């Protein structure tokens, strides 16, 4: 499971300026470069990351997520996380970065916010 590849599907949100990236697989060092390049290329005002199929994130994955947050904050753009499993939430808590992120139960809820 931890060596599975990460796939990222991309779709527009229901409102202008929104983009939804659906991740499937672990967000770990071997997969982090795909994540970083995809997020860095995004120019949307509101990026929604659907984590409902992400079972695990290591320190490199958390670092990439924090990097995405910082980049978006610096350019006054938003980032929302959807469907983050308890295991990933626990890693975010332990690393004291959970408070940086906006969490949503569904993509639809994130699109409305």
Secondary structure, DSSP 8 states (H G I E B T S, - for coil): -TT---EEEEEE-SSTTEEEEEEES-B-HHHHHHHHHHHHH---SEEEEEEEE---B-HHHHHHHHHHHHHHHHTT-EEEEES--HHHHHHHHHTT-GGGSEEESSHHHHHH-
